[in-house]
Amino acid sequence: MTSQPSARRWLQIPIALPPEGEIRAFELGGEPLLLCRVEGRPHVLRDACSHGRTPLSGGRLHGHQLECPLHGGRIDVRDGSPARPPIRRPVRVYATRQVGAAIEVALPDASLEDSGPTGEAEPSRGESA
């Protein structure tokens, strides 16, 4: 039995990429999301802590780790994995790509959506890995 990749739709992010180490909240496709730039790469995550269900966009970046403003737990923005308690479950991350001057994010089709991470950023035409 072979597994099929989950269906996704690529949508343009409606906000500008923030400066290095900063976070911006936005909504797309009915999803509360956040965009950050770490080491020059855009990262998009669901804007909700898996521990306290509070918006992560109120937190602070420490390198690749985003600190939740509620209890101080941290997650890795590259893959959504827990990096410091009390966060124990991953936060959903979304693949990104650059198309010309725009940045796009891959959102899962609503009929196939689950609560797990969707994976790392994917390079596309003209984007360096």
N, C-alpha and C positions, 0 to 999 in steps of 0.2 A: 504494500500500500504506500503510495507517495502522498506527501502532504503538499497542498497548494498554498502559495503565498496569499496572505489576506489581501482583499481588495482595498485599495486606497484611492483617494482623490487628492491631487495636488492643488493647493490654493495659495494665492499670493498673500503674504503677510501684510496687513494694512497699516503697519507702523514702520518707522525707520529703525534700522539696527542700532541699538544703543551703544554708547561708548564702551570701551573695554571695561569689564568688571561691573557693569550696571545692568539693571533689570527693568523691563517694561511689561506691564500687563496689557492684555488685549483679549478680545473674544472673536472667534471665527467658527462658523458652522455650529453655533450654539455651545461651543466649548470655551470655558474660561482657561486661557493659556498665558504663559509668560515667555518672553524672549530675553535672552541674555547673550553677551559676547564674552567668551573666554579664550584667550590665546588666539584671537582673531577669528574664531569660528562661532557661528550662530548656533544656539541651542534653544529648543522649544520644549517646554514641559507643561503638564497640566498644572494649573494654578491652584492646587489644593494639596495640603500636607496629608500623607497617608495615615498619620497618627492623630492629629488634632483637627483635621478638616478645615483648617484655616488657610487663607490665601498665602502662598509662598512668596508672592510678589512684594510683600512687606518685609521680607528677610534681607539678609546681606550675603554677598558672595565672598568666599575665602578661597581663592584659587578656583579649583573645579568643584568646590563644595558650596552648596547653598544652605544657609542656616535658617531654619524656621523661626519666625518671630514669636511664636507662642511658647514653645518649650525648649528651644535651642538645639533641637536635633538637626542633623545635617544629612543631605542627600548629594550624590554625585550627579552633576548636571549632564554628564556625558551619557550615562545609561540609566539614571533614576535610582540607582542602588542606594540602600541605607548606608550612611557613613558614620553616624553617631546616634546613640539612643537619645530620646526614646523612640525614634523612627526605626521600625523593624520591617516594614513592607516597602517595596519599591514605589516610586512615583512614576506615572506614565510619561514617557518621552516620545517625541515625534521626529521623524527624519526630516531634514531640511536639504534644500538644494538652491543653487544660484542659477537664475535664468536671466541673462543680460544683467541689468542693474537691480532686478527684483530678487527677493528671497521668497521661496515657496516652502510650505510645510505640507507633509503628507498626513491627511486625516483619514482614519478608517471609515469605510462605508458604515452608516448607522446600523444596518442590519447585521453586520459582522463584528461590531464593537465589543471589546472585552476590557477588563480593568488592568491588564498587564502592559509592560513597556512594549513599544513597537520597534525599538532598535536604534542603532546609531545613525548619525547623519550620513546621507549618501551623496557622493559627488555627482555632478552632471556636467553637461556641456560647459566647458570653460572653467569649471571649478576645480581647484586643486584639493587633493585629499588631505 
